[in-house]
Amino acid sequence: MATPFMESEISCVEYSNSIILGQLENGFLINVSLNYALRLRKSNSKLLYQLGQMVPYEIVIGANGKIWIHSASIRTTIAIGNAILNAEHLEEEDIPQLVKNFNKSLNI
């Protein structure tokens, strides 16, 4: 049982509890609502697809609302995290503008 005094550890495992990739390191961890995490986990996430068209990144979305993000630079990783957080309450049609602003913030 986790307590507030224990350090969290994030690792990638499958349903059979066999470790696939091991501990996730050197990334950025954000928390989102469980509903939003579920929406992002769907294979048709417009936001994640469009961000991936701009910059390469790795992402792990947990069913517990924890999202681990890693990219080539800390700046880009944090920008991706901020874009994901900012998109939570947006309508689908507003996602392209958010991605455009993301693009401008990184001067891509």
C-alpha positions as CSV (number, residue, x, y, z in Angstrom):
1,M,0.0,0.0,0.0
2,A,1.4,3.4,-1.0
3,T,1.7,6.2,1.5
4,P,2.5,9.8,1.0
5,F,5.9,9.2,2.5
6,M,7.0,6.6,0.0
7,E,8.8,7.5,-3.2
8,S,6.9,6.5,-6.3
9,E,8.4,4.2,-8.9
10,I,7.0,4.0,-12.4
11,S,7.7,1.0,-14.6
12,C,6.2,-0.5,-17.7
13,V,4.5,-3.9,-17.2
14,E,1.8,-5.8,-19.1
15,Y,-1.3,-7.4,-17.7
16,S,0.5,-10.6,-16.8
17,N,2.7,-8.5,-14.6
18,S,5.8,-9.4,-16.6
19,I,8.2,-6.4,-16.9
20,I,8.4,-5.2,-20.5
21,L,10.6,-2.1,-20.4
22,G,11.4,-1.8,-16.7
23,Q,11.6,1.5,-14.8
24,L,10.8,4.6,-16.8
25,E,13.5,7.2,-16.3
26,N,14.5,10.7,-17.5
27,G,11.1,11.8,-18.3
28,F,8.4,14.2,-17.1
29,L,5.5,13.0,-15.1
30,I,2.1,14.7,-15.1
31,N,-1.2,13.9,-13.5
32,V,-4.5,14.1,-15.4
33,S,-8.1,13.0,-14.6
34,L,-8.9,9.4,-15.1
35,N,-11.4,10.2,-17.8
36,Y,-8.9,12.3,-19.7
37,A,-6.3,9.5,-19.4
38,L,-8.8,7.1,-20.8
39,R,-9.5,9.4,-23.8
40,L,-5.8,9.9,-24.5
41,R,-5.2,6.1,-24.4
42,K,-7.6,5.6,-27.4
43,S,-5.7,5.0,-30.6
44,N,-7.4,8.0,-32.3
45,S,-6.2,10.8,-30.0
46,K,-6.0,13.8,-32.3
47,L,-3.8,15.7,-29.9
48,L,-1.1,13.0,-29.5
49,Y,-1.1,12.3,-33.2
50,Q,-0.6,16.0,-34.1
51,L,2.1,16.5,-31.5
52,G,3.9,13.5,-32.9
53,Q,3.8,15.2,-36.3
54,M,5.7,18.1,-34.8
55,V,8.3,16.4,-32.6
56,P,9.3,12.8,-31.8
57,Y,8.4,11.8,-28.2
58,E,7.7,8.8,-26.0
59,I,4.6,8.6,-23.8
60,V,3.1,6.2,-21.4
61,I,-0.4,6.8,-20.2
62,G,-1.4,5.0,-17.1
63,A,-5.0,4.0,-16.2
64,N,-4.3,5.9,-12.9
65,G,-4.1,9.3,-14.6
66,K,-0.2,9.4,-14.5
67,I,1.4,10.3,-17.8
68,W,5.2,9.9,-18.4
69,I,6.6,11.9,-21.3
70,H,10.1,11.9,-22.8
71,S,11.6,13.6,-25.8
72,A,15.0,14.8,-27.1
73,S,15.1,17.8,-24.8
74,I,13.8,18.9,-21.4
75,R,12.2,22.0,-23.0
76,T,10.3,19.9,-25.6
77,T,9.3,17.4,-23.0
78,I,7.8,20.1,-20.7
79,A,6.1,21.7,-23.7
80,I,4.4,18.4,-24.6
81,G,3.3,18.0,-21.0
82,N,1.9,21.5,-20.9
83,A,0.1,21.0,-24.2
84,I,-1.5,17.8,-22.9
85,L,-2.6,19.5,-19.7
86,N,-4.0,22.5,-21.6
87,A,-6.0,20.3,-23.9
88,E,-7.9,18.5,-21.3
89,H,-11.0,20.7,-21.4
90,L,-10.8,21.7,-25.1
91,E,-13.1,20.7,-27.8
92,E,-11.7,18.5,-30.7
93,E,-11.9,21.4,-33.1
94,D,-9.7,23.6,-30.8
95,I,-6.8,21.0,-30.8
96,P,-5.2,22.3,-34.1
97,Q,-4.9,25.8,-32.6
98,L,-3.3,24.4,-29.5
99,V,-0.8,22.4,-31.6
100,K,-0.1,25.5,-33.7
101,N,0.7,27.5,-30.5
102,F,2.9,24.5,-29.3
103,N,4.8,24.7,-32.6
104,K,5.3,28.5,-32.2
105,S,6.5,28.0,-28.6
106,L,9.3,25.7,-29.8
107,N,10.1,27.8,-32.9
108,I,9.7,24.7,-35.1
